[in-house]
Amino acid sequence: MRKYLDANIICDTKSMSKEKWLKKRKEGIGGSDAASVLGLNPYKSSMSVYMNIKNDLVIDEEINYKMDLGNKLEDFVANEFTLKTGKKVRNVNGILKNDKYPFALANIDRAVVGEKAFLECKVTNSYSKKLWQKEVPIYIQVQCYHYMAVTGATHCYIAALIGNEELVIHKLDREEVLINEIMNLEKMFWDKCILGEELPIPDGSDDYSSVLQGLYKDSIEEEVILFEKEDLLKRYDDVRELVKDLDSERKAIEQYLQMQMKDYEVAYLGDRKITWKKQVRNTVDTKRLKKEHPEIVEKYMKTTISRVFRI
């Protein structure tokens, strides 16, 4: 079996189909899943990871144009990294696994030749420029520490192409305490949620709400006493008031900007673009339709069932 540092290369990905690769990823927690499991990924929830691994029938990874473009630009970013640093990199072309962490998988972008290190290639938009110039976003850091755990690498490099205008390079050194904490949390998720019957901890995501609606779509007309701490609802009330206040502030800022724009459709403030365009939308007058042609309404009526939650 081929190896990369401390990890075994359990399968070759060079000629593997996308479908087979996605199925193979279901056998463990990948680097891009790690931050989601910890609740630190703003783009993907822990429930999304849970459903993707647990669902044997459907692979819900949608390869959109942005992701496809990022994959195509990976070679360019790796070459630019070599030109800027003089460090050579190579493809590993395999899914990595370490016996120490049987629940974890790794797919590194490149191995750095002559070092116990790997390279991660990222492509992002210009809105992330200030953050990337300062540091590596936390969810990418977690991904890299996950890879360090699986591979045994002592450090890694992250090269990010920002808005097709700048290449930013960062180095992350191995942090043993942090890595242990990350892998312990991943193991807990794997044991309790994937191997066990527990759902992930609620995270406020739409994914989580959809799963709950699916699991408990049928209700019984009975009552139940909850033995939760009552300060949970007090916090709920506080959050609702906070959201209401923040929403009012957001609307006030929007109104101020609209007042400055007047009749103009597009405005610029610093490097931000603001639009306030006229939009025409045609809708069916359902009230009139029901009154004048009730038979048509009846013919095309669609019934949906959902549960409404109120406190």
C-alpha positions, 0 to 999 in steps of 0.5 A: 500500500502506498503511503504519504508521510504517516498516512496510508493511501487507501485508493487512487483518485487519478482515474476515479470517477466523480461519483465513485470519489463522492461515495468513497468520501462517505466512509469518513469525515473529510477535511472540508467536513471538519469545520462543519462538524465543529460548527465553524463553517459558514457555508456548510452545516453539521447536519449537511455532513450528517445527511451526506454520510448517512444517506446511502442512496443520494449523493447531494454534492452539487458541483456548481460552476464556481466549484468547478472553476476552483478545481480548474484553477488549482493547477494555476495556484500551485504553479504560482506558489512554486514560482513565488516560493521556489518550493516544488510540489507534487500530486498525491492522487489518493484518499489518505487515512491514518489508523490512529483516526479511523473516522477521518479521511484526507484529500490534500491538494499537493505535497511539498517536496522535501518537507513534511508539509502539504499545500492547500490551493484556494480561490476566493473573491475580492470581498475576502481580501482583507481577511485573507491578507491578515490570516487564514479563515478559521474554517480553512485552518480547521481543514488544514489541522485535520489534514495534519492529524491524518498525514502527520505533517509538521506544517502546511502552506495555504495559497489563495488566489483572491479575485484574480488579482493577488496570490496570498500565501500563509504557513500554518505550523502543527498545533498538537493541543488544537489538533487533539481537540479537533479530532476528539470532537470529530470522533464524538460526532462520528461515534454518536451521530454516524455510528449511533442514533443521535442527531447533531447538536442543533445549529440554526441551519436550514438543513437542520430545520428540513431534517426535523420537518421530515422526521417529525412531519406527522403530529399527534394531538396530545400534550407533553411536559418538557423538562428543560431549563426555563432560562432557555426560553428567556434567552429565546426572548432576548435573541428575538428582541436583539434580532428585531433591533438589528433588523430595524438598524439594517433597514435604517441604513438601507433607507439612508443609502436609498435617500442618498442614491435618489433616482440612480440605480447604481452607487459605489461606496469604497470598494462596495457596489450598491444597486437599487433597480426597478423590478417588474413582476407579474403575479396571478390575482388569486383572489379574483381567480377564486371568485370568477373561476373557482373550478380552475382553482380547484383543478390546480390546487396543491396541498402541502403539509408542514408543522408550524412552531410557535412560542 
